[in-house]
Amino acid sequence: MSGDRVALVTGASRGIGRAIAEALADSGYAVGICARLEEIGEVAAELREAGAVAEAWRVDVTDTLGLRRFVDGAAERFGRIDVLVNNAGMNRAGYIREVFANEVDAMFAVNVRAPLVAMQAVVPHMVAAGGGRIVNIASWVARSPRPGFVAYSASKAALVALTRGAALEFADSGITVNAVCPGNVLTDIWETSIEGTSLEDGSDVERLYAESVAAQPIKRGVTAEEIAEAVLFLCGEGAASITGEAIAVASGL
């Protein structure tokens, strides 16, 4: 595998992460993907059936040693690493007066600590390959906190700050670090984020999503594929001079 472009994607079993893995594979990357769900193996199998080189690791990104093993194992399997996409994320709704500290800790562990650990692990491999691209998946609420999602917004704002700091630190190594900030993308994270909270209030996710989209300048939800296209751009030659940026794909939000 040495000499081929290699990309790693966390949280790739479904939604945005899967769309990113598929787009990278379609663009000729060998892909190493991870997620905590068993179905990650099925995703890799489907990518291989479509002609891609793909390998899956079942990893909870909050497991620091497991995350490092994923990165190092992928480097051993493929011979190099050119791209890292930190996509795995957690959203737990709750107003400040009701959100639990353990939920805040869990969000920061997934949304901030895990990307930092993954970057620590991957940078030596990228340096050995002559450079690389890191893309962190943040959120539009990093810059516009939404009531009921303040802790999540704070974790994504921290990820944007981490992105900008890492971009400065790794610039001399030929590594760019950017963030993509999705808008309203209808994935399962919508449902899991409000289950058992006061935001659920008997409402269905589709209605809440429709209300959010209706408040946008562009009255259409963002697709996972559009996020994947933004990631591909940041991994391409045309983005060689872009680093430390947080690019919103958010229908004008």
C-alpha positions in Angstrom: 0.0 0.0 0.0 2.9 2.4 0.4 2.7 5.3 -2.0 -1.1 5.4 -2.2 -3.1 8.1 -0.4 -4.5 7.0 2.9 -7.3 8.7 4.9 -8.6 7.9 8.3 -12.1 8.8 9.4 -13.5 8.4 12.9 -17.2 7.9 13.6 -17.7 6.5 10.1 -20.4 3.9 10.7 -23.3 6.2 9.6 -24.3 9.7 8.7 -21.7 12.4 7.9 -18.8 10.1 8.8 -19.9 7.4 6.4 -20.5 9.9 3.6 -17.0 11.3 4.1 -15.5 7.8 4.0 -17.4 7.0 0.8 -16.3 10.3 -0.8 -12.7 9.7 0.1 -12.8 6.1 -1.2 -14.4 7.3 -4.4 -11.6 9.8 -4.8 -9.0 7.1 -4.7 -8.0 7.0 -1.0 -7.4 3.9 0.9 -9.6 4.4 4.0 -9.2 3.3 7.5 -12.4 3.8 9.4 -13.5 3.4 13.0 -16.6 3.6 15.2 -17.8 2.1 18.4 -20.6 0.2 16.6 -20.3 -3.2 15.2 -21.7 -2.1 11.9 -18.4 -0.3 11.1 -17.2 -3.7 9.7 -20.2 -3.8 7.3 -19.3 -0.3 6.0 -15.8 -1.3 5.2 -17.0 -4.5 3.5 -19.4 -2.4 1.3 -16.6 0.0 0.4 -14.4 -3.0 -0.6 -17.3 -4.4 -2.7 -17.4 -1.1 -4.5 -13.7 -1.5 -5.4 -12.1 0.6 -2.6 -9.3 -0.4 -0.2 -10.8 -0.2 3.2 -10.3 -1.5 6.7 -12.4 -1.1 9.8 -11.5 -0.9 13.5 -14.1 -1.0 16.2 -13.0 1.8 18.6 -14.6 4.1 21.1 -12.8 7.3 20.6 -12.9 8.1 24.3 -10.6 5.1 24.8 -7.2 6.9 24.4 -5.2 3.7 24.0 -7.7 2.3 21.5 -7.7 5.4 19.4 -3.9 5.4 19.3 -3.9 1.8 18.3 -6.4 2.6 15.5 -4.0 5.3 14.1 -0.9 3.2 14.5 -2.6 0.1 13.2 -3.8 1.9 10.1 -0.3 3.2 9.5 1.1 -0.3 9.7 -1.7 -1.7 7.5 -1.5 1.0 4.7 2.2 2.1 5.0 1.4 5.8 5.5 -1.3 8.3 6.5 -2.2 11.4 4.5 -5.5 12.5 5.9 -7.3 12.4 9.3 -10.9 13.4 9.6 -12.1 13.7 13.2 -15.8 13.2 12.7 -16.9 11.2 15.8 -19.1 13.5 17.9 -21.6 13.5 20.7 -24.6 15.9 21.3 -26.6 15.8 24.4 -29.3 18.5 24.7 -30.1 20.4 27.9 -30.4 23.9 29.2 -27.7 25.1 31.5 -30.1 24.8 34.5 -30.6 21.1 33.8 -27.6 19.6 32.0 -25.7 17.1 34.0 -22.0 17.4 34.6 -21.3 13.9 33.4 -23.0 14.6 30.1 -20.8 17.7 29.7 -17.7 15.7 30.4 -18.8 13.0 27.9 -19.3 15.6 25.2 -15.9 17.2 25.7 -14.3 13.7 25.8 -15.7 12.8 22.4 -15.7 16.3 20.7 -12.5 17.7 22.0 -10.2 15.3 23.8 -10.5 12.5 21.2 -9.6 14.8 18.2 -6.6 16.0 20.2 -5.4 12.5 20.9 -5.9 11.5 17.3 -3.9 14.4 16.1 -1.1 13.6 18.6 -1.1 10.0 17.2 -1.3 10.8 13.5 1.2 13.7 13.2 4.4 11.6 13.3 3.0 9.4 10.5 2.1 12.5 8.4 5.6 14.0 9.0 7.0 10.7 7.8 4.8 11.0 4.7 6.0 14.5 4.0 2.8 16.3 5.2 -0.9 15.8 5.5 -4.4 17.2 6.0 -6.4 17.1 9.2 -10.1 18.1 9.1 -12.2 18.3 12.3 -15.9 18.2 12.0 -17.3 21.0 14.3 -20.7 22.6 14.0 -22.3 26.0 13.1 -23.3 26.3 16.8 -19.6 26.7 17.7 -20.1 30.4 16.7 -23.8 30.7 17.3 -24.8 28.9 20.5 -28.3 27.6 20.5 -30.5 27.6 23.7 -30.8 24.0 24.9 -27.5 23.0 23.3 -25.1 25.3 25.1 -22.7 22.7 26.4 -22.5 21.1 22.9 -21.9 24.5 21.4 -19.1 25.0 23.9 -17.5 21.7 23.0 -17.5 22.5 19.3 -16.2 26.0 19.9 -13.3 24.4 21.8 -12.7 22.1 18.8 -12.5 25.1 16.5 -10.0 26.7 18.9 -8.0 23.4 19.0 -8.1 23.4 15.2 -6.6 26.9 14.9 -3.9 26.2 17.5 -2.9 22.9 15.9 -2.8 24.7 12.5 -0.1 27.0 13.8 1.8 24.3 15.6 1.9 21.9 12.6 2.4 24.4 9.8 6.2 23.9 9.6 5.5 20.2 9.2 3.5 20.6 6.0 0.3 19.7 7.8 -2.9 21.8 7.4 -5.6 21.7 10.0 -9.1 23.0 9.3 -12.6 22.5 10.6 -15.9 22.0 8.7 -18.9 23.4 10.5 -22.1 21.6 9.3 -25.5 23.2 9.6 -28.7 21.3 10.0 -28.0 17.8 8.7 -30.7 15.2 9.6 -28.8 12.3 11.1 -29.5 10.1 14.1 -27.6 12.5 16.4 -30.7 14.7 16.3 -32.8 12.0 18.0 -30.3 10.8 20.5 -29.4 14.3 21.6 -33.0 15.1 22.8 -34.1 11.7 24.2 -35.1 12.0 27.8 -34.6 15.8 28.0 -37.1 18.7 28.3 -36.5 19.5 24.6 -38.2 16.2 23.7 -41.5 17.5 25.1 -43.5 15.0 23.0 -42.2 16.5 19.7 -40.9 14.3 16.9 -37.5 14.9 15.5 -38.7 15.6 12.0 -40.8 18.6 13.3 -37.9 20.0 15.3 -35.6 19.6 12.3 -38.2 21.3 10.0 -38.5 24.2 12.4 -34.7 24.7 12.4 -34.5 24.6 8.6 -37.3 27.1 8.3 -35.3 29.6 10.3 -32.4 29.4 7.9 -31.6 31.9 5.1 -31.6 29.0 2.7 -34.7 26.9 3.4 -33.1 23.5 2.8 -31.3 21.2 5.1 -27.6 20.4 4.4 -26.8 16.9 3.2 -24.1 14.6 4.5 -22.7 14.5 1.0 -22.3 18.3 1.0 -20.2 18.1 4.1 -18.1 15.3 2.5 -17.5 17.6 -0.5 -16.2 20.3 1.7 -13.8 17.8 3.4 -12.6 16.6 0.0 -11.8 20.2 -1.0 -9.8 20.8 2.1 -7.8 17.6 1.4 -7.1 18.6 -2.2 -4.3 20.5 -3.8 -6.4 23.6 -4.2 -6.5 24.0 -0.4 -2.8 23.7 0.2 -2.7 27.3 1.6 -5.8 27.0 3.7 -5.2 26.2 7.4 -6.6 27.2 10.7 -10.0 27.9 9.1 -13.5 26.9 10.2 -15.6 26.6 7.1 -19.4 26.6 7.6 -21.6 24.6 5.3 -24.8 25.7 7.0 -27.3 27.3 4.6 -26.4 30.8 5.7 -26.5 30.3 9.4 
